C-alpha cells in the first residue's frame, strides 16, 4: 500500500493548528477567563473611567479575541514562507519518503514518533516538536484510510 501527497501547507493551516492547540490548553482557559473578566470590568467601570483607563480596558477586551489571533497569523505566514512549496510525501510499507526538489530523504516507520488526527489536518511527527502537516484538502477522501495505515505502522514499530 502506498499513499502519495503533495504537501501544500498554507498560513491558514498553521494558524488553525496554533489556535486550536492554544485553546485546548491551560493557557487557552486562562485567555478565556481573562477576556470574560475584562468585558465584565469594562461594562462595570467604563462610564466612570478616564481616557487612559478606558484605553486599558479596551486593549484588555481585544487582547485575546483580536490581537492574539492576528499575531499568531503573522507568525503562521512566516512559517508557511519557510515551508518548501514542492514537497512530495510518499508513505509506503517501508516508511516516509520526502522529496523536495532534487533532494530526497527516507524516514523509516521506527523513526516517526506519532501521528495525530485533528479536525482539519493530520500531523505525522518526526520527533516530539516537528512533523509533516497534511491538511484535509491534500488528503481528500483517503484521510481515514491513510490515518489508519500510518497509525498501525507507527504503533507496530514501537
C-alpha positions in Angstrom: 0.0 0.0 0.0 1.3 3.5 -0.9 0.0 7.0 -0.3 1.4 10.0 -2.1 0.7 13.6 -1.3 1.9 17.0 -2.4 2.3 19.0 0.8 0.7 22.4 0.3 0.5 24.0 3.7 -0.9 27.5 3.9 -0.6 30.2 6.6 -4.2 29.5 7.5 -3.3 25.8 8.2 -0.5 26.9 10.6 -2.8 29.5 12.2 -5.6 27.0 12.8 -3.2 24.5 14.3 -1.7 27.0 16.6 -5.0 28.5 17.7 -6.5 25.0 18.3 -3.5 23.9 20.4 -3.6 27.1 22.4 -7.3 26.9 23.2 -7.1 23.3 24.2 -4.5 24.1 26.8 -4.4 25.7 30.2 -3.3 28.9 28.6 -6.4 28.9 26.4 -8.6 28.6 29.5 -6.7 31.5 31.1 -7.2 33.5 28.0 -11.0 32.9 28.1 -11.2 33.8 31.8 -9.2 36.9 31.3 -11.3 38.1 28.3 -14.6 37.5 30.1 -13.2 39.3 33.2 -12.1 42.2 31.1 -15.5 42.5 29.5 -17.2 42.5 32.9 -14.7 45.1 34.2 -15.3 47.3 31.2 -19.1 47.0 31.5 -18.9 48.0 35.2 -16.3 50.8 35.1 -16.4 52.2 31.6 -18.5 55.3 32.3 -16.6 56.4 35.3 -13.1 55.7 33.9 -10.8 58.3 32.4 -9.4 58.1 28.9 -6.3 56.2 29.9 -8.3 53.6 31.9 -10.8 53.2 29.0 -7.9 52.6 26.7 -6.5 49.9 29.0 -10.0 48.3 29.3 -10.4 48.4 25.6 -7.0 46.8 24.9 -7.7 44.2 27.6 -11.0 43.3 25.9 -9.4 42.8 22.5 -6.1 41.3 23.6 -7.0 37.6 23.2 -10.0 37.6 20.8 -8.4 40.0 18.3 -4.7 40.8 18.9 -3.5 37.3 19.7 -5.1 35.7 16.5 -3.6 38.5 14.4 -0.1 37.9 16.0 -0.4 34.2 15.5 -1.4 34.7 11.8 1.7 36.9 11.3 3.9 34.1 12.7 2.0 31.5 10.6 2.7 33.4 7.5 6.4 33.3 8.3 6.2 29.5 9.0 4.4 28.9 5.7 7.0 31.0 3.8 9.7 28.7 5.2 7.9 25.5 4.1 9.1 24.2 0.8 6.5 24.7 -1.9 7.3 21.5 -3.8 7.4 18.8 -1.1 6.2 15.4 -2.0 5.4 12.8 0.7 5.1 9.2 -0.1 4.1 6.7 2.7 4.6 3.0 2.0 5.4 -0.2 3.8 9.0 1.0 4.5 8.2 4.4 5.8 8.0 8.0 4.7 9.9 9.2 1.6 10.2 13.0 1.4 11.2 14.7 -1.9 11.9 18.4 -2.1 13.1 19.5 -5.5 16.1 17.2 -6.3 16.7 16.3 -2.6 15.3 13.0 -1.2 15.1 11.6 2.3 13.8 8.3 3.6 12.4 8.0 7.1 11.6 4.6 8.4 8.5 4.0 10.4 10.5 3.3 13.6 11.9 6.9 13.3 8.4 8.5 13.2 7.2 9.2 16.7 3.4 9.6 16.3 0.5 10.5 14.1 -2.2 12.8 15.3 -5.6 13.5 13.7 -7.1 16.9 14.2 -10.3 18.4 12.9 -8.7 19.9 9.8 -5.5 18.0 9.3 -3.2 15.0 10.1 0.2 15.5 11.6 2.9 12.9 11.2 5.6 13.6 13.9 9.3 13.0 13.1 10.1 14.0 16.8 8.2 15.5 19.7 8.1 19.0 18.2 8.4 18.6 14.4 6.2 16.9 11.9 4.6 16.9 8.5 1.2 18.6 8.2 -1.3 17.1 5.8 -4.4 19.2 5.6 -7.7 17.6 4.7 -7.7 19.3 1.2 -4.5 17.4 0.5 -5.7 14.1 2.0 -9.1 14.2 0.4 -11.3 11.1 0.8 -8.3 8.9 1.8 -7.9 10.7 5.1 -9.2 8.0 7.4 -7.7 5.2 5.3 -4.3 6.9 5.4 -4.5 7.6 9.1 -5.4 4.0 10.0 -2.5 2.7 7.8 0.1 5.2 9.2 -1.1 4.7 12.8 -0.8 1.0 12.6 2.7 1.2 11.1 4.0 3.6 13.7 2.5 1.5 16.6 3.9 -1.7 15.0 7.4 -0.3 15.2 7.2 0.8 18.9 
